[in-house]
Amino acid sequence: MTQFIRNKCLRLWMETRGINRNDLQCFCSQLAQAYDFAQLLNSQARQAAADRAWVAISRFYDNCRTQKPGKKGYPQFQHDCRSVEYKQTGWRLEPDGRHLTFTDGCGIGRLRLVGTRDMETFPLKQIKRVRLIWRADGYYAQVAIQAERHIEHVPTGKQTGIDLGLKAFLTDAQGNTIAHPRHLRKAERKLKRLHRRLSRTQKQSQNRKKARKKLAKGYLKVQRQREDFARKTANALITSHDLIAYEHLRIANLVKNRKLATSISDAAWGRFIGWLTSYGVLHRIPVIAVEPAFTSQECSACGARVKKSLSVRTHICPSCGLVLDRDHNAALVRRFGTYQISPRGR
């Protein structure tokens, strides 16, 4: 039902000029009157489905307005919706905090919550959204709570620049490196075996469903490992520094390299940068993106430009004689050449 309403709202925007967010919200009531099954879904859940369509539309408008290079992300119809979102009606939290009951006409009914969160301690007025999500290992309930999060950042007086790579996941301006976890590479042998099992089963059989579920769980584990590593690494960097400069990578362009696409995707740089920026906002410290052009070629000591291919992993400056690891030199350029000192007028 959520997918149907979202796609209908997107179709209305495509066929009608001048549609805004309020028009999509009003269109939900028309869909409920025209389709009996759509009326079973809670009214605010229908509005949340319309909001999903408007998020895709507004993202497309923003990309066009800012002249984003490449594709602008024209909204597409959804065919694999796995979640439904309720606002403040259509559900009821039991007094024990361990059961969630949905009261609309969809027939979801009473669900038992398994977890470590003490839901009964939160005032109901603070709960703004409840979302049901289906994943490979079961169903999950996400609860959005309105609360003020105060984090007191302890100043350390340290500023650094970081360089993201494939040999080492991260190299900072002090020369410290973080090893690449390579979650997908480590699980690749098991995933290939699960792929072979899936290909040997007959279509529309119970064995095929079981094989698909095991394969999906394998990829879900890799996804969670990447997420956990990105969050912990970003949080450790933010709490130990007062300023961080990182290279603004165009990851969508980098994965076009067929030889490195799997390794780049396995690194999950986008997730790491997203959490780094998010934690920087919480701790109120600057996290600044630096254009990566020539940062691997410039010398961090004298500013001379030393051209080198990607296979050359050591920076050797013929002007001042500096010898450093390629990634360490790039991290120093991002730190000193951009923020603390400006010997080259940058």
Secondary structure, DSSP 8 states (H G I E B T S, - for coil): -HHHHHHHHHHHHHHSTT--HHHHHHHHHHHHHH-HHHHTS-HHHHHHHHHHHHHHHHHHHHHHHTT-SS--------S---EEEE-SSSEEE-TTSSEEEE-STT--EEEE--SS--GGGS-GGGEEEEEEEEETTEEEEEEEE-------------EEEEEE-SSEEEEETTS-EEE---HHHHHHHHHHHHHHHHHHS-TTSHHHHHHHHHHHHHHHHHHHHHHHHHHHHHHHHHHT-SEEEEE---HHHHTT-TTTHHHHHHHTHHHHHHHHHHHHHHHT--EEEE--TTTTTB-TTT--B----TT--EEE-TTT--EEEHHHHHHHHHHIIIII--TT--
